[in-house]
Amino acid sequence: MIETSSSADSARQMRPASRVRWWIVWTLFFSTVTNYISRQTFSVLSPAIVAEFHFTHTDLAKILSAFQLSYAVTWLLGGILLDLIGTRLGLALAVCFWSIVNILTGLANSLFGFASFRFLLGIGEGFNWPGASKVVAEWFPAKERSLAVAIFDSGSSVGGAIAALTLPLIALAFGWRAAFVASGLLGFVWLMVWLRVYHPLDRHPRVAPEETALIHAGQDLPSASSGAGARRWLDLVGNRNVWAIVLGRALTDPIWWFYVFWLPQYLSDARGFSLQRIAFFAWTPFVAADIGNFTGGFVSGYCVRRGIPVVRARTWVCVFSCLPILAGIPAAGVHSAYLALGLICIALWGYASWSTMGLTLPSDLFPHDVVATVTGLSGLAAGLAGAGFTYAVGVLVDRFSYRPAFLAAGLLPVVATIFLLLLVHAPKGASATSAS
């Protein structure tokens, strides 16, 4: 029986549109979960490692900063490389590398050994966010972009919570070296899923034409920049939007690093928590951060659907996110450990909302072929600032206390938001909203 064109059209209309893009972003969510479980293995186990090797807080800061230095450089170089070779191969190689390095960290026996393995871990893990941001820019219309970013970025909170909850228990049962092996093996499980789920949009075997049309219709920026070759990257240097994103992230990411890297040690030093007690409570701020990711994503997306211009919606979410971040300032001074954890939870909720907007803005402001580069450049600045802040925290704690660090962690995002408001402007050719 020969199918008429009208019946074929009816069949296409009845066929449910594919949702490949959501499968892809949830796969990126799990890459971020795996990334953070590997990253947090050392931090969560630091009380036991510090006690065994008699490290000072300054020694600990050197180990943590080694990761951040290489991580920062890889955000930039990794972003450029991903723009050149694509995210399918780039992320696959990166996850393999960081998983192997994390397993080998269990062999370390000295300050130099731990610092070296952490430096190598940063090289691999620095690919994750530029790659994920590039995928979101290619696969999602603007009105869905902030939610997609919230999904993959929330993996950092989920991964941090899982690490804080499970790795101390593994260490107590089998030793801290076994915990590095367990967390490192997760990356190879993710790799099999990634190679099955992800292909570029124009070559994906399972994406329907209707979904491709929906994606292209909702993208109001060109997929390629006007410059050719190296010029497309050189043009970014004088772009005020680049500097807004760079300064914004350089002044906010150190706050995340402070809570992520130092929270287990702070609970041990200042609050007297054992490794088992850390496992029971240290995961709660990461759950709050996870809620913050989706708060920023949903509120921003709602504003866009209500007709507010995309860039304005993102920046005003950053403004209001500064308010809960300030709750971290009194956390170091309150008597109750549980009240301190509650205040830290509120601060990380606000930070994660801000961070979701910071990671979404590159795909709102730049063509697809430079999104990973812009994200990588901001990551370089954020990583270098974070490394300096992490080292400063170690020195401050050895000489004074944690209180100055908590104060800085509350105030720096306010300065970042001021830069964002002064510098960000919607690019020419972008529509006022993307809700249509």
N, C-alpha and C positions, 0 to 999 in steps of 0.2 A: 504494500500500500504506500503510495507516494504522499508525503506530508506536505500540505500547503503552507505558504509563507505565513498566513494568518494563524494557523494552528501552531506553527513553530514559534511565532511571537508569543502566543498564549502560553506555550510550554515554558518559554524563557521567563515570562512574568510570574508563573506559578512556582518556578524553581527557586528555593531559598538562596539568597545571596551568600557566597562563601564568606567565612570570617577568619581567613588565614592570618590576617594581620594581628588578631588577638591571640592566636596560638603562638605567633612569633614573639609578641611582647611578654607573654607569660614564660616563654623559654628564656628570654632575657632576664626576667625576674629571678629565675632559678640560677642563672649564671651569677647574678649579683649576690644571691644567698650563698652560693658556693664560694664566691670571692671573699665575702665577709667572714664566713666560718674559718677559712684558711688564714685570713688576716688577723682575726681575733684570737687565734690559738695561742700565740705568744702572750698577748696582753692578759687574757683570762688566766693563764697559768703563771703569770709573772710573780705573784707572791711566793709560789713554791720554788721557781727558778732563782729568784733573787735570794731567797733564804739558803738554797743549796750552794750557790756560787758566791755569796756574800757581795752582791753588787750594791753600789750606792744608787740613790735616785738619779744622780748625774750619769752613772754608767747606764742605767735603764733608759735615760733620755737619749743617749748616744745610739743605743740599739734601735729605738723607735724612730729616731731621726734618720737613720740609714735607710730605712724603708721609705720614708717620705721624700727623701732627696731623689732616689731613683724613680719613685712613683711619679714625682712631679715632672721629671724630664720625659718619662715615657708618655705622659698625657699629651705632650706636644708632638714628640717624634712618632708616637703611636697613632695619633690622630692623622698626621700627614701620611703615614704608611697605609692606614686603613682607607684613606681617600684614594690611594693609588692601587692597592691590591684587592680592596673589597672586604666586607665584614665577615663573610662566610669563612674564608680561609684565615683571615687575620685573627678572629676571635678563637677559632679552633686551635691555632698554634699557641696563642697566649694562654689559654686554659691548660693545655698540656704542660707548658713550661712552669706556670706557677704551682700546679699540683705536684709536679716532681720536686720542685724546690721546697715546698712545704713539708713533704715527706722527709727530705734529707735534713731539714732543720732539727729533727729529732736526734741527729748525730752530733750536734754542737756541744762543745765542752768548755767554751771560753767566751769572753766578751767579744773578741775578734770573730769567733765562729758564728755567734748569734747575729752580730752586726752584718757579717758577710751574707749570710743566708737571707736576712731581712732585706738587704739591698737587692739581691737577686729576685726576691719575691715581688718587690715593688716594680721591677722591670716588667714582669708578666702581668701583674694586676692593673697596671696603668692603662691597658688597652680597653678595659671593660666599658667605662663610661663614654669615651669618645665613640666607640663602636655602637653602643646602644643608642646614643643620641642620633647618630647617623641613620640607623635603621628606622627610628621613629620619624625622622624627617622625611624619609623616602616612602614609608608605608602608611602614614596617617594624615588625614586632613587636619587643618589647623584647629578645628573645634574639638577634636578628639586628642590632640597632642598632649595637653597637660595631664590628662588622665593616663595616657600611655606612659608618660615619663613617671608619673606617680607610681604606676604599677612596677616598672623595672627598678626605680630608685628605692621603693619600699623593701626590696630584697635586702638592702643593707641593714635595715632595722630587724627584719626577720632573721637574717643570718647572724647578726650580733646577738639577738636574743637566744637563738638555738645554741650558739657557741657558749654563751654565759651559762646556759642551763645544763648542757650535756658534757662539755669538755672537762670541767672539774670532776664530774662523776667518773668519766673514763680514766682520768689521771689518778683518782683515788683507788680505782679498781685495778688498773694495769700499769700505772706509772705515767708521768707526763710525756715521755717520749712516744708512747703508744698513741697519745692523743693527736700528735702531729701526723702520724701515719693515717689514722682514721679520717681526719679532716681532709688530708691530701687526696685520698682515693675518691672523694665525691666528684672531683672535676672530670674524671674519666667517664662516670655515669652520665653527667651532663653532656659530654662531647657526643655521645651516641645519639642523644635526642636532638641536639643542635643540627647535626649533619642530615638528619631526617626531615626536620621541620623547616629549616631556612634555606631559601634560594632568593636571588635578586628578584624584584617585582616583575621585571620584563621577561624573566625566564622561569618563573615558578610554575611547576607542573600542576599545581592544585588550586591556583587562584582563578576565580571566575571573572569573565569580562565585566560583570556588573560591579564587582568589588574594585577592580582596577579603575573603572570609570568614576566610582565614588571617591576614591583616593585622589585621582587627578583633579576632579572638580573642586575639591576642598583645599587645594594647595595654591595659594595666591602669590607665591614667589617662584621664580624660574628654578629649574633643577640644576642649571649650570650658570656660573658667574660670567660676567662680560670679559674679564681678563683671560688671557691664554697663558699656559705654561706657568712659570714661576711668578708671573705678574699677578695672577689671581691671589697669591698669598701676600705679595708685597703690598698690594692695595689695602690689605687689612690693617696695616700698621697705622695709617692715618684715620681709620674709621672710629668715630666716637662710640659707636655701639660696641665695638670690640673692647674698648677701654672700660666701658661701663660694666661689661660682663667680667672682665679680668679683675678690676678693682673690687667688684661686688663679691666675687668668689674668694679673692685673696683675703678679704676681711671677715668672711663668714666660715669658710671651711676649717680654719684653725680651731674654732669652737667645737665642731664635730670631732676633730682629732683629739681634743682635750678630753671630752667625755668618753670617747671610744677607747683611747689608749690608757688613760689614767684612772678611769672609774674603778676597775677592780683593785688597783693598788691603793687608791684613796680609801676605799671601803676597808681594806686591810690595815692601812696605816692609821687613819684618823677615826675610824669607827670600830676597829677591832674585829672585823669579820674574818672568820675562817674560810678556807677554800670551799667547804661544803655550804656555808652560809652565803657566800658569793653566788654559788650556783642557784640558790633559792631566790635571791632578790635582785641580782645584777641585770637580769633580763628585762625587768619592768620598764626602764627608760627606753629601751629599744622598741617595745610595744607602743609606747607613747609617740615615738618618732614615726612609727609606721602609720599611726592614725594621722599624724601631721602631714605625711606625704599625700594621703588621700584627701585631707581637708583642703590643702592648697590646690590639688588637682580638681576636685569637685567644685569648689568655690570659683576658681578661675574659669572653668568650663561653663558654669552657670551664668557668670557675668557675660561671657562671649555670646551665649545663646540669647541673652536678654538684650543684645545690641550694643554692649560696651566694646569699644575697639580692643583688639587682642592685646596689644602691647600695654595699653593702659590697665587692662584687667590684671595682667601679670604683675605690673609694678605696684598696684595698690594692694594686692595680696601680700607682697613683701612688706609694705608699710605696716599693715595690721599684724603681720607675723612677728614684728619686733617686740610687741607688748608681752606676750608670754615668755619670750627669750629672757627678759629682764628678771624673771623669777629665779634664775640660777644664781643671781648675785648673793642673796641671803643664805643660800644652801650651806655654805661652809661655816656659817656662824650659828645656826640653830642647834639646840641641844640634842634633839631627837634625831637618830639616824634615819628613821622612817619618814619624818617630815622632810629631811634633806633629800631623800630619794624622791619624795613627792614633788618637791620644787624642781629637781633635776628633770623629772618626767615632763613637767609643764614647759620647761625651757627647751627640751628636745622636741616637743610637739611643735612649738613655734619655729625652731630651727628647720625642721624637716619640711614644713610648709614653705618657708623661704627658699630652701634648697631646691624644691621641685620647680619653682618658678625660675631660679637661676639656671637650671639645666634645660628648661623648656625654651628660654629666650633665644639661644643660638638658632634653633630651627624656625623661630618666628621672624628672625631678623636677617637671615643669610641664606643664599642658595645652597642646595643640597651638597654640591661638590666641595664646599668649604666648611660645612657644619662640624665635621669631626676635627678639622684644624682649629676652628675658633674654640670649640669645646676643649681641645687639647691645650691651646694657649692659656685659657683660663685655668685649666688644671695645673699647668706648670707654675703659674703664679700662686695658686692656692697651695700647692704642695710645698713650694719653697717657703711661703709664709708659715705654713703649718709646721714644717721642720724646725724653723726658728722658734716658733711658739712652744713646740714640744720640748725643745732643749731648754728654753727659758723656764718652763715649768719645773723641770728637774732641778735646775740650779736654785730656783726660788724655794722649792720644798726643802732642799738640803739646808738652806740658810735661814728661811723664815717659816712659811706655811703655805697651804693651798689657797688662802683667801685672795691674794692678788690675782691669781689665775681665774678664779670664779668671777671677780669683778670685771676683768678684761673680757671674759667670755660673754658677759651680759651686754657690754657697751659697744663692742666692735661691730655687731650687725647693724646698729643704728647708723654708724658712720657709713657702712656699706650701702645702706638704703638711700642715704643722702646723695651719694655718688650716682646711684641708679636713677634717681629722679632728675638729677641735673644733666645727665649725659644721654640717656636712652631716647631715641626718637624712631618712629615708625619709618621703614625704608620707602623710598619712592616706588610706586607701582604696587604696593600692598594695599589691599582694600581695607576699609575702615573696620569691618568685622569679617569674621569667617563663619558666621552662623547660618548663612543661606545654604 
